[in-house]
Amino acid sequence: MAACTRRLLLIWLSALLAGPLVFFGAPVHAAQRALLVGVSELASQPSSLWLSAPRNDVILMRQVLQQHGFAAGDVTVLADGVGGAALPDSRQIRDALQRLLARSQSGDFVLLYFSGHGTRVRDAAKAYAEPDGLAENFLARDARLSPGAGGSGMPLTGSLRDVDFDGWIRAFMAKGVFVWSVFDTCSATSMTRGVPRGGSAAAAAAEPADDEVRFRGIQADQLAAGGASSSSSASVDMSAPPQPPVPRARYVAFFASESHQVTPELRLPRGDRTARPQGLLTWAVAEAMGRQPASFRDLFNQVVSLYAPVINELEARYPQRELPSPVAEGNLDAPLFAASTAPQSTRPAWPARRAGSQLTLNVGQLDGLEPQQEVRVVATLADGTQRIGITRLEQVELASARTPVPAALAEQNSAALWAVSPVDDPPSVVLRVQAASGAGVPAGLSLAYPAGIRVLRSGDADVRIVDRGGQAALEVLSPELAALADDSGKPYAPPDAQALRQQLLALAQLKWFARLDQLAQGGRLDGFDAVVETWAGDKLMRSTPAAEARSQPALAPGERSVLVVRNGSGQSVDLVVVGVEAGGAIRQVYPPAMSETNRFERGTREQPAHERFELPWLNAQRGGRLLVLA
């Protein structure tokens, strides 16, 4: 929406969390663990589809990890052709993930590494549809088409779907674990290893016999449906235990290629006749880690630089192929192997437009930005090379911001893409927590930007954790936050560790909501309406504008609250509805899931778009509150 229409409507109902809330002690020493999976042989498939490098890849990654402080007993290897390693079939992979998850504790660091074949298939069972209708799959050793498979579905057994990977990563993050996932695989649709389509067998025969290049993409229809397997893959459920969405402040992923591309394995380093076949991403990561990068962003930038000469060589040899572009996502500015127990928040990257010496962004105060806030600027050149500079925001409005191009990037006129990300949490938003002697802050706290938590040893704090007779008490010191969180002024005494975690997370969110309240300045969006209705069975008892519902009477037995939202503004709006229970838990009302869009459909005054939200947990007189942002 344009800046002039981005108004906020904030409705708070009663007070949050009255009443006493046990001390959560300091965490044990954080551990570093890794699961390395390399699938060279597909037991149910012809050997022409097998690979050479995955067994070498896991050996190389194991060596590199041990050089960086990983204990041998904390690195699990599943690979064919590797002494002492279990075979990488689907059941073994699932069991290894379960064991690793059970061992992990808040503040730990986990690497999930996979090397082998990838493919894409149609997956009607997924909860959401991707633009191309295809789902990425990693092939375990027992991968094959299900009996009777055919048509467009081509269901697989012995594979991990993209949603399975996402579920496992989310399960680790829910325990406060930092997850780095590396996928040296590809998800090809039209290319496989060997002779490229449109190429010639003569050209392939002319290549040196000892310098073979193989590509890690398989079309699903190339896989056989029959064949023996070392496990009953059809009965293996690869999905992770269900977990609620977690802000990805403790997550980084490296991918060898985009979803439609293939990635090669070849002898690396180039020109070394004693070199073994390796996956390009694995080799580049191992080489780059030897250069002592400080962060994941530094590591990935060096990976990209190592890709370039190899890709240039392959372009000359395989002019008909689309060669891979490595991809990274997540909190890239986190220190390498960041097993920190300190609270962390996500770091968004916003696209920017350059005009002369200035960069302009379509985000502003409503997104957590402040004047003079330090930001990191990344210029991505046409060849994929990235250049980084630091600067400060010069001008910040509600929905826009402007910053000068850092001096270090002033000459990068050929940059194809510009992106800006915050270096730290906004000072006015971050929840400042002070822990007295003997008290502790829970490890592994993860938040979504701009909410953040900073632990102070001294100075002004919003919240203080004190030790009262062996138990923790949480005192709200900030008058502004106390007015939103608790009218009584009494300290909270959380009954367990999880309650303390949730309390701190809720207070951090509340501080951000308080900032939005300031920005709203009582503004209303014309044509937008929110009403809290009270029902007893099918009988409407009363209807109160949400802005006035704070003073409504307590619910009687059998009554329930319903929020009715109507949009007659003539345009679609960005809508967020969040509730805070009397116990401190945050309720995501709209959108119903973090992965869904928050765009509310367009309506007119004559025909407003409307929706009803049941709020069984809301009772204003018992401390619940509701936030509506439009």
C-alpha positions in Angstrom: 0.0 0.0 0.0 1.1 3.6 -0.5 2.5 5.4 2.5 -0.5 7.6 2.9 -2.9 4.6 3.3 -0.7 2.5 5.6 -2.6 3.4 8.8 -2.8 1.3 11.9 -5.7 0.4 14.1 -4.7 -0.9 17.4 -7.2 -2.4 19.9 -6.0 -3.5 23.3 -8.4 -5.5 25.6 -7.7 -5.3 29.3 -4.4 -6.3 30.9 -2.0 -9.1 30.2 -0.8 -11.6 32.7 -1.7 -10.8 36.3 -0.6 -13.1 39.0 2.6 -14.8 40.0 4.5 -16.7 37.5 10.6 -21.0 38.9 13.9 -20.3 38.2 15.4 -21.3 34.9 19.1 -22.1 35.4 21.9 -21.4 33.0 22.2 -23.9 30.1 24.8 -26.6 29.9 27.7 -26.1 27.5 26.5 -25.9 23.9 27.4 -28.8 21.7 28.3 -29.0 17.9 26.9 -32.0 16.1 26.5 -33.0 12.4 24.6 -35.6 10.3 26.4 -36.2 7.0 24.4 -38.2 4.4 26.0 -39.3 1.1 24.1 -41.4 -1.4 26.2 -42.7 -4.3 24.4 -45.9 -5.1 20.7 -46.3 -5.7 20.2 -50.0 -4.7 16.9 -50.4 -6.7 18.1 -48.6 -9.8 20.5 -49.4 -12.7 24.2 -48.5 -12.0 24.0 -45.9 -14.9 22.1 -43.7 -12.4 24.7 -44.0 -9.6 27.1 -41.3 -8.6 30.8 -41.3 -7.6 31.3 -38.3 -5.4 28.9 -38.4 -2.4 31.0 -40.9 -0.5 34.0 -38.6 -1.0 31.9 -35.6 -0.1 31.0 -36.8 3.4 34.6 -37.9 4.1 35.8 -34.3 3.1 33.1 -32.7 5.2 33.9 -34.9 8.2 37.6 -33.9 8.0 36.7 -30.2 7.7 34.3 -30.3 10.7 36.9 -32.0 12.9 39.4 -29.4 12.0 36.9 -26.8 13.2 36.4 -28.4 16.6 33.7 -31.1 16.0 34.3 -34.2 18.1 34.5 -37.4 16.1 31.6 -38.9 18.2 29.4 -35.9 17.3 29.6 -36.4 13.6 27.3 -39.2 12.2 27.9 -40.4 8.7 25.5 -42.4 6.6 27.1 -43.3 3.2 27.7 -46.2 1.0 31.4 -47.0 0.5 32.6 -45.3 3.7 34.1 -47.6 6.3 32.1 -47.8 9.5 29.2 -45.8 8.1 25.6 -47.1 8.0 23.9 -47.3 4.6 21.9 -44.2 3.7 18.5 -45.7 3.2 15.4 -43.9 4.2 14.9 -45.7 7.5 18.5 -45.1 8.6 18.2 -41.4 7.7 14.9 -41.0 9.6 16.3 -42.8 12.7 19.5 -40.7 12.6 17.5 -37.5 12.5 15.4 -38.7 15.5 18.4 -39.6 17.5 20.1 -36.3 16.7 16.9 -34.3 17.7 16.7 -36.2 21.0 20.3 -35.4 21.9 20.0 -31.7 21.0 19.5 -29.0 23.6 18.9 -25.3 23.5 22.0 -23.4 22.3 23.4 -26.4 20.4 24.6 -26.2 16.8 23.6 -28.8 14.2 24.7 -29.3 10.6 22.4 -31.3 8.4 24.3 -32.2 5.2 23.0 -34.2 2.2 24.9 -35.1 -1.0 23.4 -37.1 -3.8 20.6 -37.1 -6.4 17.6 -34.8 -6.4 14.5 -34.8 -8.5 11.1 -33.1 -8.6 7.7 -34.7 -8.7 4.1 -33.6 -8.4 2.9 -34.0 -4.8 -0.8 -33.6 -4.2 -0.3 -34.4 -0.5 1.5 -31.1 0.2 -0.4 -28.6 2.2 0.6 -25.8 -0.2 1.2 -25.7 -4.0 4.4 -24.3 -5.4 4.2 -22.1 -8.6 5.5 -24.9 -10.8 3.4 -27.6 -9.1 6.5 -29.7 -8.3 8.1 -30.7 -5.0 11.8 -31.3 -4.5 12.9 -34.7 -3.3 16.3 -36.0 -2.1 16.8 -39.7 -3.1 17.9 -42.1 -0.3 19.6 -45.3 -1.2 16.3 -47.3 -1.5 14.5 -44.7 -3.7 12.1 -46.0 -6.3 8.7 -45.3 -7.8 5.9 -46.7 -5.8 4.3 -49.9 -7.3 1.9 -48.9 -10.0 3.1 -45.3 -10.2 2.5 -43.5 -13.3 0.9 -40.4 -14.9 1.8 -37.0 -13.6 1.9 -37.9 -9.9 4.9 -40.4 -10.0 4.9 -40.9 -6.2 8.3 -41.9 -4.7 9.3 -44.1 -1.8 12.7 -43.9 -0.2 13.0 -40.1 -0.5 12.8 -37.0 1.7 10.5 -34.3 0.4 11.1 -30.6 0.8 8.3 -30.5 3.4 10.0 -33.3 5.4 13.3 -31.4 5.5 11.4 -28.3 6.6 9.7 -30.2 9.3 12.9 -31.5 10.7 14.6 -28.1 10.6 11.6 -26.6 12.4 11.8 -29.3 15.1 15.4 -28.5 15.8 14.8 -24.8 15.9 11.8 -25.3 18.3 14.4 -26.7 20.8 16.5 -23.5 20.5 19.1 -25.3 18.2 21.0 -23.4 15.5 20.6 -25.3 12.2 22.9 -25.1 9.2 21.7 -27.3 6.3 23.7 -28.0 3.2 22.3 -29.6 0.1 24.8 -30.7 -2.5 22.1 -32.0 -4.8 19.9 -30.7 -7.5 16.2 -30.9 -8.5 16.3 -31.3 -12.3 13.4 -31.6 -14.7 15.0 -32.1 -18.1 18.7 -32.9 -17.6 20.5 -35.9 -16.2 24.1 -36.8 -15.9 25.8 -38.0 -19.1 25.1 -36.6 -22.6 23.0 -33.4 -22.5 19.8 -33.5 -24.5 20.6 -31.8 -27.8 24.3 -32.8 -27.4 26.1 -35.5 -29.2 27.6 -38.8 -28.1 30.7 -38.0 -30.1 31.3 -34.9 -28.0 31.0 -36.9 -24.9 33.4 -39.6 -26.1 36.0 -36.9 -26.8 36.1 -35.9 -23.2 39.1 -37.2 -21.1 38.2 -40.6 -19.6 39.7 -39.7 -16.3 37.9 -36.3 -16.1 34.3 -37.3 -16.3 31.7 -34.8 -15.3 28.4 -36.2 -13.8 25.3 -34.2 -13.1 23.1 -34.9 -10.0 19.7 -34.6 -11.6 17.3 -37.4 -12.3 13.9 -37.3 -13.9 11.4 -39.2 -11.8 10.2 -41.3 -14.7 13.7 -42.7 -15.1 13.4 -44.5 -11.7 12.3 -48.1 -11.6 9.3 -49.2 -9.6 10.5 -52.6 -8.7 13.7 -54.1 -7.2 14.8 -55.3 -3.8 15.6 -52.9 -1.0 17.5 -53.2 2.3 14.5 -51.7 4.1 10.8 -51.5 3.8 10.8 -48.0 2.4 7.1 -47.9 1.7 6.4 -48.0 5.4 8.9 -45.3 6.5 7.4 -42.0 7.5 10.0 -39.4 6.9 8.1 -36.5 8.3 9.3 -34.8 11.5 7.3 -34.5 14.8 4.8 -31.7 14.4 6.0 -28.4 15.8 4.6 -24.8 15.8 6.3 -22.3 13.5 9.5 -20.8 14.9 11.2 -17.6 13.8 14.2 -18.6 11.8 16.8 -16.6 13.7 18.9 -19.8 14.2 18.9 -21.1 10.6 21.1 -21.0 7.5 20.9 -23.1 4.4 23.2 -23.5 1.4 21.9 -25.1 -1.8 24.1 -26.2 -4.7 21.7 -24.9 -7.3 18.3 -23.4 -8.0 15.4 -25.9 -8.0 15.3 -26.2 -11.8 19.1 -26.6 -12.2 21.5 -29.5 -12.0 24.8 -29.5 -10.2 28.0 -31.4 -11.2 30.4 -33.7 -9.6 33.9 -33.7 -11.0 37.6 -34.0 -10.0 38.4 -31.1 -7.7 40.5 -29.1 -7.5 40.8 -28.7 -11.3 44.1 -29.6 -12.8 45.1 -32.0 -10.0 45.2 -35.5 -11.5 45.3 -37.0 -8.0 42.0 -35.3 -7.0 38.9 -37.4 -6.4 35.4 -36.7 -7.7 33.6 -34.2 -5.5 30.4 -32.3 -5.5 31.1 -28.7 -6.5 29.3 -27.2 -3.5 31.0 -29.5 -1.0 34.4 -28.8 -2.4 33.8 -25.0 -2.5 32.5 -25.0 1.1 35.5 -27.0 2.3 38.0 -24.7 0.5 36.2 -21.6 1.8 36.2 -22.8 5.4 39.9 -23.1 5.2 40.1 -19.3 4.7 38.6 -18.7 8.2 35.4 -16.8 7.3 33.8 -14.9 10.2 30.2 -15.4 9.2 28.0 -17.5 7.0 27.7 -14.6 4.6 31.5 -14.5 4.3 31.6 -18.2 3.8 29.0 -18.1 1.0 30.6 -15.2 -0.8 33.8 -17.2 -0.9 31.9 -20.2 -2.2 30.5 -18.1 -5.0 34.0 -16.9 -5.9 35.3 -20.5 -6.1 32.3 -21.5 -8.3 33.1 -19.0 -11.0 36.2 -20.5 -12.7 34.7 -24.1 -12.6 31.4 -22.9 -14.1 33.3 -21.0 -16.8 35.1 -24.2 -17.8 31.9 -26.3 -17.8 30.1 -23.7 -19.9 32.7 -24.3 -22.7 32.3 -28.1 -22.4 28.5 -28.1 -22.0 27.1 -25.2 -23.9 23.6 -26.6 -24.0 23.3 -27.0 -20.2 22.1 -24.5 -17.7 24.7 -24.7 -15.0 24.1 -24.1 -11.3 23.9 -21.0 -9.3 24.4 -21.6 -5.6 21.7 -20.2 -3.2 21.9 -19.3 0.4 19.1 -18.3 2.8 18.6 -17.6 6.5 20.5 -15.6 9.1 23.7 -15.3 7.1 25.3 -12.7 9.3 25.5 -15.1 12.2 29.0 -16.1 13.2 30.2 -19.4 11.7 29.2 -22.4 13.9 27.2 -20.0 16.1 26.3 -22.2 19.1 25.5 -19.0 21.1 22.9 -19.3 23.8 22.1 -15.6 23.5 18.8 -14.4 22.2 18.7 -13.9 18.4 16.3 -12.4 15.9 15.8 -12.9 12.2 17.5 -10.4 9.8 15.4 -9.5 6.7 16.9 -8.4 3.4 15.0 -5.8 1.6 15.4 -5.0 -2.1 16.6 -1.4 -2.8 16.8 0.8 -5.9 19.8 2.9 -6.7 19.5 6.4 -8.1 22.9 8.2 -8.2 24.5 8.1 -4.7 21.2 7.1 -2.9 19.4 3.8 -2.2 15.6 3.8 -1.7 13.6 1.2 0.1 9.9 0.5 0.2 10.0 -0.3 4.0 10.2 2.1 6.9 9.1 2.6 10.5 6.3 0.1 10.1 9.0 -2.5 9.4 11.2 -1.6 12.4 13.6 0.9 10.8 14.8 4.0 12.5 16.8 7.1 11.4 20.6 6.6 11.7 20.1 2.8 12.2 23.1 0.9 10.9 22.4 -1.3 7.9 24.4 -3.7 5.7 24.2 -3.1 1.9 24.9 -6.0 -0.5 25.5 -5.3 -4.2 25.2 -8.5 -6.3 27.0 -8.2 -9.7 25.8 -9.8 -12.9 28.3 -12.6 -12.5 27.0 -13.4 -9.0 29.9 -11.8 -7.1 28.7 -9.9 -4.0 30.2 -6.7 -2.5 29.3 -5.5 1.0 29.3 -2.1 2.7 28.0 -0.6 6.0 26.1 2.6 6.2 23.4 4.4 8.3 19.8 5.2 7.2 19.6 8.9 6.3 15.8 9.3 6.2 13.0 7.0 7.4 9.3 7.5 6.9 6.4 5.2 7.8 6.7 3.0 4.7 9.9 4.2 3.0 13.6 4.8 3.8 16.6 6.2 2.1 20.3 5.7 2.7 23.5 6.8 0.9 25.4 4.1 -1.1 28.4 3.1 1.1 31.7 4.5 0.0 33.1 1.0 -0.5 30.3 0.3 -3.1 30.2 3.7 -4.8 31.9 2.3 -8.0 29.7 -0.7 -8.3 27.6 0.7 -11.1 27.2 -2.7 -12.7 25.4 -4.2 -9.7 22.4 -6.2 -10.9 20.7 -6.2 -7.5 20.9 -4.2 -4.3 19.7 -5.4 -0.9 19.7 -3.8 2.6 19.5 -5.6 5.9 19.6 -4.3 9.5 22.9 -5.0 11.4 21.1 -5.2 14.8 17.7 -4.9 16.4 16.1 -1.4 16.5 17.3 0.2 19.7 13.8 1.6 20.5 12.2 -1.9 20.1 14.7 -4.3 21.6 13.6 -5.7 25.0 16.4 -4.9 27.5 16.7 -7.8 30.1 18.9 -7.6 33.1 19.6 -10.8 35.1 20.7 -10.4 38.7 23.4 -12.7 40.3 22.1 -16.2 40.5 19.4 -15.7 37.9 19.5 -16.6 34.2 18.0 -15.9 30.8 16.7 -19.0 28.9 19.0 -20.2 26.1 18.1 -20.3 22.5 15.5 -17.5 22.4 14.5 -16.9 18.8 12.4 -13.9 17.6 11.1 -12.5 14.3 12.5 -9.0 13.5 12.0 -6.3 14.6 11.3 -7.9 18.0 14.5 -8.6 19.9 16.0 -9.3 23.3 19.3 -7.9 24.6 20.8 -9.1 27.9 22.4 -6.3 30.0 24.8 -6.5 32.9 24.0 -2.9 33.9 22.2 0.2 32.8 18.5 0.9 32.0 16.5 -2.3 31.5 12.9 -3.0 30.6 12.8 -6.3 32.5 14.8 -7.7 35.4 15.1 -11.4 36.4 15.9 -11.7 40.1 16.5 -14.7 42.4 14.0 -14.8 45.2 14.8 -17.7 47.5 16.0 -20.0 44.7 13.2 -19.1 42.4 13.2 -16.6 39.6 10.9 -13.5 39.6 10.4 -11.4 36.5 10.0 -7.7 37.2 8.8 -5.2 34.5 10.7 -2.0 35.0 9.6 0.0 31.9 6.6 2.1 32.8 5.4 2.0 29.2 5.7 -1.8 29.0 4.2 -2.2 32.5 1.1 -0.3 31.4 0.6 -2.8 28.6 1.6 -5.9 30.4 0.3 -5.7 33.9 -1.6 -3.1 35.9 -0.7 -4.6 39.2 3.1 -4.0 39.2 3.7 -7.3 40.8 6.6 -9.5 39.7 5.9 -12.7 37.7 7.1 -16.0 39.0 7.1 -18.4 36.0 6.1 -22.0 37.0 8.7 -23.6 34.7 11.4 -22.9 32.1 9.0 -22.9 29.2 6.8 -20.4 30.9 9.7 -18.0 31.4 10.7 -18.4 27.7 7.2 -17.6 26.6 6.9 -14.7 29.0 10.1 -13.0 27.7 9.1 -13.7 24.1 5.6 -12.2 24.8 7.2 -9.1 26.4 9.5 -8.6 23.4 6.5 -8.7 21.1 4.6 -6.3 23.3 7.4 -3.8 23.1 7.2 -3.9 19.3 3.4 -3.6 19.5 3.8 -0.6 21.8 6.0 1.0 19.1 3.3 0.4 16.5 0.8 2.0 18.9 2.9 5.1 18.9 3.1 5.2 15.1 -0.6 4.6 14.8 -1.4 7.9 16.7 -5.1 6.9 16.9 -5.3 6.7 13.1 -8.1 4.8 11.4 -8.4 3.3 8.0 -11.6 4.5 6.2 -13.9 1.7 5.4 -12.2 -0.8 7.7 -14.2 -2.0 10.7 -13.5 -4.5 13.5 -16.2 -5.5 16.1 -16.1 -7.9 19.0 -19.3 -9.8 19.4 -20.4 -11.8 22.4 -22.5 -14.9 21.7 -24.4 -17.4 23.9 -25.0 -20.4 21.7 -26.6 -19.0 18.6 -27.8 -15.8 20.3 -26.0 -12.5 19.8 -25.7 -10.9 23.3 -23.9 -7.7 22.4 -21.7 -6.1 19.7 -19.0 -3.6 20.6 -16.5 -1.7 18.4 -13.2 -3.3 19.0 -11.7 0.1 20.0 -14.2 0.3 22.8 -14.3 -3.4 23.8 -11.7 -2.9 26.5 -14.4 -2.0 29.0 -16.9 -4.7 28.1 -18.1 -6.8 31.0 -16.6 -10.2 31.8 -18.0 -13.2 29.9 -20.8 -15.1 31.6 -20.7 -18.9 31.7 -21.5 -20.2 28.2 -20.6 -17.0 26.4 -17.8 -16.6 23.8 -16.1 -13.8 22.0 -16.0 -13.5 18.2 -14.1 -10.9 16.2 -15.8 -9.7 13.0 -13.6 -7.8 10.5 -15.1 -5.9 7.5 -13.1 -4.3 4.7 -15.1 -1.8 2.7 -12.1 0.5 1.9 -12.2 -0.3 -1.8 -8.8 -1.8 -1.8 -7.1 -4.9 -0.4 -5.3 -4.4 2.9 -2.5 -5.9 4.8 -4.1 -7.3 8.0 -2.6 -8.8 11.1 -4.7 -10.0 14.1 -2.8 -11.3 17.1 -4.1 -12.2 20.5 -2.3 -12.5 23.9 -3.8 -14.9 26.3 -4.0 -14.2 30.0 -1.2 -16.8 30.4 1.1 -14.8 28.1 0.9 -17.1 25.0 0.7 -15.3 21.6 -2.2 -16.4 19.5 -1.8 -16.1 15.7 -5.4 -15.2 14.5 -4.8 -13.8 11.0 -3.1 -15.0 8.9 -3.7 -18.4 10.5 -0.1 -19.5 9.8 3.2 -17.7 9.4 3.7 -19.1 5.9 0.4 -17.6 4.6 -0.2 -14.2 3.1 -1.7 -11.5 5.3 -3.4 -9.8 2.4 -7.2 -9.3 3.2 -9.4 -9.2 0.1 -10.8 -6.0 -1.3 -14.4 -4.9 -0.5 -16.6 -1.9 -1.0 -19.0 -0.1 1.3 -21.9 -1.7 -0.5 -20.3 -5.2 -0.5 -17.6 -5.3 2.2 -15.2 -8.3 2.4 -15.7 -9.8 5.9 -14.5 -12.7 8.0 -15.3 -14.0 11.5 -12.7 -15.2 14.0 -13.7 -17.4 17.0 -11.7 -16.3 20.0 -12.4 -19.0 22.7 -9.4 -17.9 24.7 -10.3 -14.2 24.9 -11.8 -12.8 28.1 -10.9 -9.2 28.6 -11.7 -9.2 32.3 -9.3 -12.1 32.9 -6.3 -10.4 31.2 -6.6 -11.3 27.5 -5.9 -8.7 24.9 -6.3 -8.4 21.1 -4.2 -6.5 18.5 -5.6 -5.6 15.1 -3.4 -4.0 12.5 -4.7 -2.9 9.1 
